[in-house]
């Protein structure tokens, strides 16, 4: 019974975290944010690598 309560609690926190009405919507939102963060990191690394070295 404790495992089920933990899983439900985690699901509810994920829904609140994403500000979504369902777990699927929250997961989609988090995946989109992860993709955007990865793109930002790649762009930042490209800019950093383009800077002249002393």
C-alpha positions in Angstrom: 0.0 0.0 0.0 2.9 2.4 0.8 4.3 1.9 -2.7 1.0 2.9 -4.3 0.8 6.0 -2.2 4.3 7.0 -3.1 3.6 6.5 -6.8 0.4 8.6 -6.6 2.2 11.3 -4.6 5.0 11.4 -7.3 2.4 11.6 -10.0 0.6 14.4 -8.3 3.9 16.4 -7.8 4.7 15.9 -11.5 1.4 17.2 -12.5 1.8 20.3 -10.3 5.4 20.8 -11.4 4.3 21.0 -15.1 1.2 23.0 -14.3 -0.7 20.5 -16.4 -4.0 18.9 -16.0 -2.8 15.3 -16.7 0.4 13.3 -16.3 0.7 12.9 -20.1 0.6 16.6 -20.6 3.2 17.1 -17.8 5.5 14.6 -19.4 5.2 16.3 -22.8 5.9 19.7 -21.3 9.0 18.4 -19.4 10.3 16.7 -22.5 9.8 19.9 -24.5 11.7 21.9 -21.8 14.5 19.3 -21.8 14.8 19.5 -25.6 14.9 23.3 -25.4 17.6 23.2 -22.7 19.7 20.8 -24.7 19.4 23.1 -27.8 20.4 26.1 -25.6 23.4 24.2 -24.2 24.6 23.2 -27.7 24.2 26.8 -29.0 26.1 28.1 -25.9 28.9 25.6 -26.4 29.1 26.6 -30.1 29.5 30.3 -29.2 32.0 29.5 -26.5 34.0 27.4 -28.9 33.9 30.2 -31.4 35.6 32.7 -29.1 39.2 33.5 -29.8 41.7 31.9 -27.4 44.4 34.0 -25.7 
